[in-house]
Structure formats: structure tokens, C-alpha cells
Amino acid sequence: MMRTANPALHGDTFNIVNTTGNVMTLSGTVNKTAILLAFAVGSGYWSWHVYLNDVANQTNNAFPLMIGGAIGGFIAAMVTIFKKQWSPITAPIYALLEGLFLGGISAIYNAQFKGIVVQAIALTLGVLAVLLVAYKSGLIKPTENMKLGIVAATGGVAMVYFVSIIMGMFGRSIPMIHGNGIVGIGFSIVVIIIASLNLVLDFDFIENGAERGAPKYMEWYGAFGLMVTLVWLYLEILRLLAKLQSRK
């Protein structure tokens, strides 16, 4: 049975009867991923400039935009996961809303550490490219044990973040992991490695979907699942770079 830690691409994702005759392809999924990235970059660029306008004119429009984007993106993601056939519409909506959040949070980080966003984007795309080449060349092939390990590790990270959020509601935090000390930096590196390995599982699931002849709309769904991992990876790289720069 196929496994992935990505909630959008679980073991039964592609167990869908295709009654349309039009099938999912790898090239189609790649194109859809590029479209979603373009949507996210476009709305993120706008959100970024809203933040800059706030700073210049002492207004406060960016924060509600970010929160709305984060909440709206989560809702769009949940709808997409449970209604896969709607993904040609909900996946672009998710990308646009997530872009609003990412643009705002990126602008905040960049205001503290100049140039950090360009570095984070470059590293994220670099990791994506390297892992895609490694996967396609057969250098990395996800075995069943590897899949189980990544799923378990991702679940562990999710649990840590969940506990951290709950503790934050009471004004507490998990010691050291969010700081810029050795433990905090080490934690971020481990999480980035786990997020990166999830990309490999995503590639494997998308390839399996194409081989099984999944319906055409699953190209959008596969692109959405890949976007979820890329957003996570970008945010983790951004946090790591912020921790490193704050030590200077």
C-alpha cells in the first residue's frame, strides 16, 4: 500500500474509478503545479506590498489579510482533500489564499533580516530541483520502510507543533526548539530534512497516480498536494535562516 505523510496524498488518494477517459499525466501535473505556484507568487506579491504600505502609512491592513489567507487557505485545503473532484477550482483558490499569508509573513521576516526571503525561495526551489532529479534518476527510491519512517517522523513533528500551539495559548512554549541556540537550529534542520523527504513521497504518489490512469482532474489534486509540502518546506527554511541570522 502506498504511504505518504502528506494529508492530501494518502494511501487511497488515487483509488478512484476513471469514467471520463481523460487520464492524469506527469506533464499535466507539472503544468498545474507551475500554475499554482504562479497564483501563490502573484497574491503573495500583492500581500507583501500591502505590508510595505502599512509600514509607510502606519496602517494595519496586512495582518487581517494574512490571517484571512491562512484561515481561508486551510478551509480550501480541507475542501480539496475531501472533494478531490473540485480540485480544478479549489486548488487555485488555496494557492491564492496561501499566497496572501506567505507574502505577509515573508515581508515581516524580510523587514527584520534583509534578503532572507530571496534566500529561502532559492533554497526551496533548489531542494525541489535536486530531489526531483534524484528521484527521476533512481538515486532515491522510496522503499516501504523509508515511507514508514518519513510518515512517523512527520507525525512526530506535527505533534510537537500541536503541543507548541496549545502551550502558546497559555503563554508557555516548548523550551529551546524555537530559539536560535544549537537545539533550536538543530530542530529546524531536522524538520527541513523531513519536509524535503516528503517531496520524494509526493513525487512517488503522483507518478503512481499517472500510471494508474487516474482522472484528469487529479492533476490539479496532485499539484495541490505538492504545493502543501512546498509551503511547509519554505516556511521551515525561512525560520531556520531567521534563527541563523539572529545569531549575528
LINZI-V960886 format. One record per backbone hydrogen bond with DSSP energy under -0.5 kcal/mol. NH is the residue of the N-H (numbers start at 1). CO is the residue of the C=O. If there is no record, write none. Layout:
nh->NH co->CO
nh->NH co->CO
This chain:
nh->9 co->6
nh->13 co->10
nh->15 co->12
nh->16 co->14
nh->19 co->17
nh->23 co->21
nh->24 co->214
nh->29 co->25
nh->30 co->26
nh->31 co->27
nh->32 co->28
nh->33 co->29
nh->34 co->30
nh->35 co->31
nh->36 co->32
nh->37 co->33
nh->38 co->34
nh->39 co->35
nh->40 co->36
nh->41 co->37
nh->42 co->38
nh->43 co->39
nh->44 co->40
nh->45 co->41
nh->46 co->42
nh->47 co->43
nh->48 co->44
nh->49 co->45
nh->50 co->46
nh->51 co->47
nh->52 co->48
nh->53 co->49
nh->54 co->50
nh->55 co->51
nh->56 co->52
nh->57 co->53
nh->58 co->54
nh->59 co->54
nh->65 co->61
nh->66 co->62
nh->67 co->63
nh->68 co->64
nh->69 co->65
nh->70 co->66
nh->71 co->67
nh->72 co->68
nh->73 co->69
nh->74 co->70
nh->75 co->71
nh->76 co->72
nh->77 co->73
nh->78 co->74
nh->79 co->75
nh->80 co->76
nh->81 co->77
nh->82 co->78
nh->83 co->79
nh->86 co->83
nh->87 co->84
nh->89 co->86
nh->90 co->86
nh->91 co->87
nh->93 co->89
nh->94 co->90
nh->95 co->91
nh->96 co->92
nh->97 co->93
nh->98 co->94
nh->99 co->95
nh->100 co->96
nh->101 co->97
nh->102 co->98
nh->103 co->99
nh->104 co->100
nh->105 co->101
nh->106 co->102
nh->107 co->103
nh->108 co->104
nh->109 co->105
nh->110 co->106
nh->111 co->107
nh->112 co->108
nh->113 co->109
nh->116 co->113
nh->119 co->115
nh->120 co->116
nh->121 co->117
nh->122 co->118
nh->123 co->119
nh->124 co->120
nh->125 co->121
nh->126 co->122
nh->127 co->123
nh->128 co->124
nh->129 co->125
nh->130 co->126
nh->131 co->127
nh->132 co->128
nh->133 co->129
nh->134 co->130
nh->135 co->131
nh->136 co->132
nh->137 co->133
nh->138 co->135
nh->139 co->134
nh->140 co->134
nh->141 co->139
nh->143 co->141
nh->147 co->143
nh->148 co->144
nh->149 co->145
nh->150 co->146
nh->151 co->147
nh->152 co->148
nh->153 co->149
nh->154 co->150
nh->155 co->151
nh->156 co->152
nh->157 co->153
nh->158 co->154
nh->159 co->155
nh->160 co->156
nh->161 co->157
nh->162 co->158
nh->163 co->159
nh->164 co->160
nh->165 co->161
nh->166 co->162
nh->167 co->163
nh->168 co->164
nh->169 co->165
nh->169 co->166
nh->170 co->166
nh->170 co->167
nh->171 co->168
nh->172 co->167
nh->177 co->175
nh->178 co->174
nh->179 co->176
nh->185 co->181
nh->186 co->182
nh->187 co->183
nh->188 co->184
nh->189 co->185
nh->190 co->186
nh->191 co->187
nh->192 co->188
nh->193 co->189
nh->194 co->190
nh->195 co->191
nh->196 co->192
nh->197 co->193
nh->198 co->194
nh->199 co->195
nh->199 co->196
nh->200 co->196
nh->201 co->197
nh->202 co->198
nh->203 co->199
nh->204 co->200
nh->205 co->201
nh->206 co->202
nh->207 co->203
nh->208 co->204
nh->209 co->205
nh->210 co->206
nh->211 co->207
nh->212 co->208
nh->213 co->210
nh->214 co->209
nh->216 co->22
nh->218 co->215
nh->219 co->216
nh->220 co->217
nh->221 co->217
nh->222 co->218
nh->223 co->219
nh->224 co->220
nh->225 co->221
nh->226 co->222
nh->227 co->223
nh->228 co->224
nh->229 co->225
nh->230 co->226
nh->231 co->227
nh->232 co->228
nh->233 co->229
nh->234 co->230
nh->235 co->231
nh->236 co->232
nh->237 co->233
nh->238 co->234
nh->239 co->235
nh->240 co->236
nh->241 co->237
nh->242 co->238
nh->243 co->239
nh->244 co->240
nh->245 co->241
nh->246 co->242
nh->247 co->243
nh->247 co->244
nh->248 co->245
